[in-house]
Amino acid sequence: MKGGMIYFGAAAVFMLVVVIVAMVISGGFQMLQESLGLIGVVGFIALFVVIDVVFMAMVRRSLKSAMEQGGQGDSSEQRDESQM
């Protein structure tokens, strides 16, 4: 389970970098700074990070439940094979 989370974490960091670069190139941060000040820029990044953390928690919970269900299925298959 931890191996899969590393890939999701790397993808999340990559997406954060992509969004920051896109916002800098398009002038999005400049528009946010003009209308809301530095708080708007920091708030945007913080909001993105919070959404990312919630996504990671949901993926982790999903992977954990899938691993638990998969583990139960494997043990029943082994019992079926040993009975034959």
Chimera marker file (.cmm) of the C-alpha trace (Angstrom):
<marker_set name="trace">
<marker id="1" x="0.000" y="0.000" z="0.000" r="1" g="1" b="0" radius="0.5"/>
<marker id="2" x="2.811" y="2.407" z="0.794" r="1" g="1" b="0" radius="0.5"/>
<marker id="3" x="4.373" y="1.875" z="-2.634" r="1" g="1" b="0" radius="0.5"/>
<marker id="4" x="1.180" y="2.999" z="-4.360" r="1" g="1" b="0" radius="0.5"/>
<marker id="5" x="0.915" y="6.080" z="-2.155" r="1" g="1" b="0" radius="0.5"/>
<marker id="6" x="4.358" y="7.203" z="-3.261" r="1" g="1" b="0" radius="0.5"/>
<marker id="7" x="3.161" y="7.372" z="-6.858" r="1" g="1" b="0" radius="0.5"/>
<marker id="8" x="0.012" y="9.284" z="-5.901" r="1" g="1" b="0" radius="0.5"/>
<marker id="9" x="2.128" y="11.673" z="-3.820" r="1" g="1" b="0" radius="0.5"/>
<marker id="10" x="4.542" y="12.244" z="-6.690" r="1" g="1" b="0" radius="0.5"/>
<marker id="11" x="1.637" y="12.846" z="-9.071" r="1" g="1" b="0" radius="0.5"/>
<marker id="12" x="0.098" y="15.321" z="-6.613" r="1" g="1" b="0" radius="0.5"/>
<marker id="13" x="3.351" y="17.279" z="-6.270" r="1" g="1" b="0" radius="0.5"/>
<marker id="14" x="3.761" y="17.251" z="-10.058" r="1" g="1" b="0" radius="0.5"/>
<marker id="15" x="0.234" y="18.633" z="-10.496" r="1" g="1" b="0" radius="0.5"/>
<marker id="16" x="0.930" y="21.384" z="-7.954" r="1" g="1" b="0" radius="0.5"/>
<marker id="17" x="4.038" y="22.377" z="-9.909" r="1" g="1" b="0" radius="0.5"/>
<marker id="18" x="2.065" y="22.339" z="-13.185" r="1" g="1" b="0" radius="0.5"/>
<marker id="19" x="-0.667" y="24.559" z="-11.711" r="1" g="1" b="0" radius="0.5"/>
<marker id="20" x="1.876" y="27.017" z="-10.290" r="1" g="1" b="0" radius="0.5"/>
<marker id="21" x="3.755" y="27.231" z="-13.601" r="1" g="1" b="0" radius="0.5"/>
<marker id="22" x="0.503" y="27.678" z="-15.531" r="1" g="1" b="0" radius="0.5"/>
<marker id="23" x="-0.663" y="30.402" z="-13.146" r="1" g="1" b="0" radius="0.5"/>
<marker id="24" x="2.662" y="32.239" z="-13.454" r="1" g="1" b="0" radius="0.5"/>
<marker id="25" x="2.745" y="31.996" z="-17.256" r="1" g="1" b="0" radius="0.5"/>
<marker id="26" x="-0.898" y="32.997" z="-17.739" r="1" g="1" b="0" radius="0.5"/>
<marker id="27" x="-0.728" y="35.849" z="-15.252" r="1" g="1" b="0" radius="0.5"/>
<marker id="28" x="-3.235" y="34.247" z="-12.906" r="1" g="1" b="0" radius="0.5"/>
<marker id="29" x="-1.176" y="34.951" z="-9.814" r="1" g="1" b="0" radius="0.5"/>
<marker id="30" x="-0.794" y="38.572" z="-10.891" r="1" g="1" b="0" radius="0.5"/>
<marker id="31" x="-4.584" y="38.916" z="-11.253" r="1" g="1" b="0" radius="0.5"/>
<marker id="32" x="-5.107" y="37.293" z="-7.850" r="1" g="1" b="0" radius="0.5"/>
<marker id="33" x="-2.519" y="39.589" z="-6.297" r="1" g="1" b="0" radius="0.5"/>
<marker id="34" x="-4.094" y="42.695" z="-7.840" r="1" g="1" b="0" radius="0.5"/>
<marker id="35" x="-7.601" y="41.813" z="-6.695" r="1" g="1" b="0" radius="0.5"/>
<marker id="36" x="-6.997" y="40.049" z="-3.369" r="1" g="1" b="0" radius="0.5"/>
<marker id="37" x="-3.400" y="40.841" z="-2.502" r="1" g="1" b="0" radius="0.5"/>
<marker id="38" x="-0.751" y="38.400" z="-1.351" r="1" g="1" b="0" radius="0.5"/>
<marker id="39" x="-3.356" y="36.636" z="0.803" r="1" g="1" b="0" radius="0.5"/>
<marker id="40" x="-5.212" y="35.600" z="-2.374" r="1" g="1" b="0" radius="0.5"/>
<marker id="41" x="-2.123" y="33.961" z="-3.873" r="1" g="1" b="0" radius="0.5"/>
<marker id="42" x="-1.237" y="32.173" z="-0.648" r="1" g="1" b="0" radius="0.5"/>
<marker id="43" x="-4.884" y="31.166" z="-0.176" r="1" g="1" b="0" radius="0.5"/>
<marker id="44" x="-5.055" y="29.698" z="-3.679" r="1" g="1" b="0" radius="0.5"/>
<marker id="45" x="-1.964" y="27.574" z="-3.084" r="1" g="1" b="0" radius="0.5"/>
<marker id="46" x="-3.202" y="26.552" z="0.372" r="1" g="1" b="0" radius="0.5"/>
<marker id="47" x="-6.596" y="25.577" z="-1.057" r="1" g="1" b="0" radius="0.5"/>
<marker id="48" x="-4.925" y="23.451" z="-3.726" r="1" g="1" b="0" radius="0.5"/>
<marker id="49" x="-2.753" y="21.738" z="-1.095" r="1" g="1" b="0" radius="0.5"/>
<marker id="50" x="-5.775" y="21.048" z="1.157" r="1" g="1" b="0" radius="0.5"/>
<marker id="51" x="-7.707" y="19.535" z="-1.759" r="1" g="1" b="0" radius="0.5"/>
<marker id="52" x="-4.626" y="17.450" z="-2.584" r="1" g="1" b="0" radius="0.5"/>
<marker id="53" x="-4.315" y="16.170" z="1.001" r="1" g="1" b="0" radius="0.5"/>
<marker id="54" x="-8.018" y="15.222" z="1.073" r="1" g="1" b="0" radius="0.5"/>
<marker id="55" x="-7.590" y="13.393" z="-2.235" r="1" g="1" b="0" radius="0.5"/>
<marker id="56" x="-4.573" y="11.514" z="-0.867" r="1" g="1" b="0" radius="0.5"/>
<marker id="57" x="-6.525" y="10.513" z="2.258" r="1" g="1" b="0" radius="0.5"/>
<marker id="58" x="-9.382" y="9.198" z="0.127" r="1" g="1" b="0" radius="0.5"/>
<marker id="59" x="-6.996" y="7.221" z="-2.088" r="1" g="1" b="0" radius="0.5"/>
<marker id="60" x="-5.229" y="5.792" z="0.958" r="1" g="1" b="0" radius="0.5"/>
<marker id="61" x="-8.531" y="4.699" z="2.510" r="1" g="1" b="0" radius="0.5"/>
<marker id="62" x="-9.631" y="3.165" z="-0.785" r="1" g="1" b="0" radius="0.5"/>
<marker id="63" x="-6.350" y="1.287" z="-1.222" r="1" g="1" b="0" radius="0.5"/>
<marker id="64" x="-6.508" y="0.053" z="2.366" r="1" g="1" b="0" radius="0.5"/>
<marker id="65" x="-10.045" y="-1.316" z="1.977" r="1" g="1" b="0" radius="0.5"/>
<marker id="66" x="-9.128" y="-2.907" z="-1.366" r="1" g="1" b="0" radius="0.5"/>
<marker id="67" x="-6.096" y="-4.585" z="0.199" r="1" g="1" b="0" radius="0.5"/>
<marker id="68" x="-8.218" y="-5.909" z="3.061" r="1" g="1" b="0" radius="0.5"/>
<marker id="69" x="-10.849" y="-7.282" z="0.688" r="1" g="1" b="0" radius="0.5"/>
<marker id="70" x="-8.192" y="-8.718" z="-1.593" r="1" g="1" b="0" radius="0.5"/>
<marker id="71" x="-6.490" y="-10.443" z="1.313" r="1" g="1" b="0" radius="0.5"/>
<marker id="72" x="-9.723" y="-12.171" z="2.329" r="1" g="1" b="0" radius="0.5"/>
<marker id="73" x="-10.344" y="-13.369" z="-1.217" r="1" g="1" b="0" radius="0.5"/>
<marker id="74" x="-6.876" y="-14.876" z="-1.494" r="1" g="1" b="0" radius="0.5"/>
<marker id="75" x="-7.265" y="-16.944" z="1.679" r="1" g="1" b="0" radius="0.5"/>
<marker id="76" x="-10.577" y="-18.464" z="0.493" r="1" g="1" b="0" radius="0.5"/>
<marker id="77" x="-9.045" y="-19.399" z="-2.851" r="1" g="1" b="0" radius="0.5"/>
<marker id="78" x="-6.188" y="-21.170" z="-1.091" r="1" g="1" b="0" radius="0.5"/>
<marker id="79" x="-8.644" y="-23.174" z="1.029" r="1" g="1" b="0" radius="0.5"/>
<marker id="80" x="-10.592" y="-24.186" z="-2.100" r="1" g="1" b="0" radius="0.5"/>
<marker id="81" x="-7.430" y="-25.412" z="-3.820" r="1" g="1" b="0" radius="0.5"/>
<marker id="82" x="-6.292" y="-27.412" z="-0.781" r="1" g="1" b="0" radius="0.5"/>
<marker id="83" x="-9.665" y="-29.217" z="-0.543" r="1" g="1" b="0" radius="0.5"/>
<marker id="84" x="-9.371" y="-30.546" z="-4.112" r="1" g="1" b="0" radius="0.5"/>
<link id1="1" id2="2" r="1" g="1" b="0" radius="0.2"/>
<link id1="2" id2="3" r="1" g="1" b="0" radius="0.2"/>
<link id1="3" id2="4" r="1" g="1" b="0" radius="0.2"/>
<link id1="4" id2="5" r="1" g="1" b="0" radius="0.2"/>
<link id1="5" id2="6" r="1" g="1" b="0" radius="0.2"/>
<link id1="6" id2="7" r="1" g="1" b="0" radius="0.2"/>
<link id1="7" id2="8" r="1" g="1" b="0" radius="0.2"/>
<link id1="8" id2="9" r="1" g="1" b="0" radius="0.2"/>
<link id1="9" id2="10" r="1" g="1" b="0" radius="0.2"/>
<link id1="10" id2="11" r="1" g="1" b="0" radius="0.2"/>
<link id1="11" id2="12" r="1" g="1" b="0" radius="0.2"/>
<link id1="12" id2="13" r="1" g="1" b="0" radius="0.2"/>
<link id1="13" id2="14" r="1" g="1" b="0" radius="0.2"/>
<link id1="14" id2="15" r="1" g="1" b="0" radius="0.2"/>
<link id1="15" id2="16" r="1" g="1" b="0" radius="0.2"/>
<link id1="16" id2="17" r="1" g="1" b="0" radius="0.2"/>
<link id1="17" id2="18" r="1" g="1" b="0" radius="0.2"/>
<link id1="18" id2="19" r="1" g="1" b="0" radius="0.2"/>
<link id1="19" id2="20" r="1" g="1" b="0" radius="0.2"/>
<link id1="20" id2="21" r="1" g="1" b="0" radius="0.2"/>
<link id1="21" id2="22" r="1" g="1" b="0" radius="0.2"/>
<link id1="22" id2="23" r="1" g="1" b="0" radius="0.2"/>
<link id1="23" id2="24" r="1" g="1" b="0" radius="0.2"/>
<link id1="24" id2="25" r="1" g="1" b="0" radius="0.2"/>
<link id1="25" id2="26" r="1" g="1" b="0" radius="0.2"/>
<link id1="26" id2="27" r="1" g="1" b="0" radius="0.2"/>
<link id1="27" id2="28" r="1" g="1" b="0" radius="0.2"/>
<link id1="28" id2="29" r="1" g="1" b="0" radius="0.2"/>
<link id1="29" id2="30" r="1" g="1" b="0" radius="0.2"/>
<link id1="30" id2="31" r="1" g="1" b="0" radius="0.2"/>
<link id1="31" id2="32" r="1" g="1" b="0" radius="0.2"/>
<link id1="32" id2="33" r="1" g="1" b="0" radius="0.2"/>
<link id1="33" id2="34" r="1" g="1" b="0" radius="0.2"/>
<link id1="34" id2="35" r="1" g="1" b="0" radius="0.2"/>
<link id1="35" id2="36" r="1" g="1" b="0" radius="0.2"/>
<link id1="36" id2="37" r="1" g="1" b="0" radius="0.2"/>
<link id1="37" id2="38" r="1" g="1" b="0" radius="0.2"/>
<link id1="38" id2="39" r="1" g="1" b="0" radius="0.2"/>
<link id1="39" id2="40" r="1" g="1" b="0" radius="0.2"/>
<link id1="40" id2="41" r="1" g="1" b="0" radius="0.2"/>
<link id1="41" id2="42" r="1" g="1" b="0" radius="0.2"/>
<link id1="42" id2="43" r="1" g="1" b="0" radius="0.2"/>
<link id1="43" id2="44" r="1" g="1" b="0" radius="0.2"/>
<link id1="44" id2="45" r="1" g="1" b="0" radius="0.2"/>
<link id1="45" id2="46" r="1" g="1" b="0" radius="0.2"/>
<link id1="46" id2="47" r="1" g="1" b="0" radius="0.2"/>
<link id1="47" id2="48" r="1" g="1" b="0" radius="0.2"/>
<link id1="48" id2="49" r="1" g="1" b="0" radius="0.2"/>
<link id1="49" id2="50" r="1" g="1" b="0" radius="0.2"/>
<link id1="50" id2="51" r="1" g="1" b="0" radius="0.2"/>
<link id1="51" id2="52" r="1" g="1" b="0" radius="0.2"/>
<link id1="52" id2="53" r="1" g="1" b="0" radius="0.2"/>
<link id1="53" id2="54" r="1" g="1" b="0" radius="0.2"/>
<link id1="54" id2="55" r="1" g="1" b="0" radius="0.2"/>
<link id1="55" id2="56" r="1" g="1" b="0" radius="0.2"/>
<link id1="56" id2="57" r="1" g="1" b="0" radius="0.2"/>
<link id1="57" id2="58" r="1" g="1" b="0" radius="0.2"/>
<link id1="58" id2="59" r="1" g="1" b="0" radius="0.2"/>
<link id1="59" id2="60" r="1" g="1" b="0" radius="0.2"/>
<link id1="60" id2="61" r="1" g="1" b="0" radius="0.2"/>
<link id1="61" id2="62" r="1" g="1" b="0" radius="0.2"/>
<link id1="62" id2="63" r="1" g="1" b="0" radius="0.2"/>
<link id1="63" id2="64" r="1" g="1" b="0" radius="0.2"/>
<link id1="64" id2="65" r="1" g="1" b="0" radius="0.2"/>
<link id1="65" id2="66" r="1" g="1" b="0" radius="0.2"/>
<link id1="66" id2="67" r="1" g="1" b="0" radius="0.2"/>
<link id1="67" id2="68" r="1" g="1" b="0" radius="0.2"/>
<link id1="68" id2="69" r="1" g="1" b="0" radius="0.2"/>
<link id1="69" id2="70" r="1" g="1" b="0" radius="0.2"/>
<link id1="70" id2="71" r="1" g="1" b="0" radius="0.2"/>
<link id1="71" id2="72" r="1" g="1" b="0" radius="0.2"/>
<link id1="72" id2="73" r="1" g="1" b="0" radius="0.2"/>
<link id1="73" id2="74" r="1" g="1" b="0" radius="0.2"/>
<link id1="74" id2="75" r="1" g="1" b="0" radius="0.2"/>
<link id1="75" id2="76" r="1" g="1" b="0" radius="0.2"/>
<link id1="76" id2="77" r="1" g="1" b="0" radius="0.2"/>
<link id1="77" id2="78" r="1" g="1" b="0" radius="0.2"/>
<link id1="78" id2="79" r="1" g="1" b="0" radius="0.2"/>
<link id1="79" id2="80" r="1" g="1" b="0" radius="0.2"/>
<link id1="80" id2="81" r="1" g="1" b="0" radius="0.2"/>
<link id1="81" id2="82" r="1" g="1" b="0" radius="0.2"/>
<link id1="82" id2="83" r="1" g="1" b="0" radius="0.2"/>
<link id1="83" id2="84" r="1" g="1" b="0" radius="0.2"/>
</marker_set>
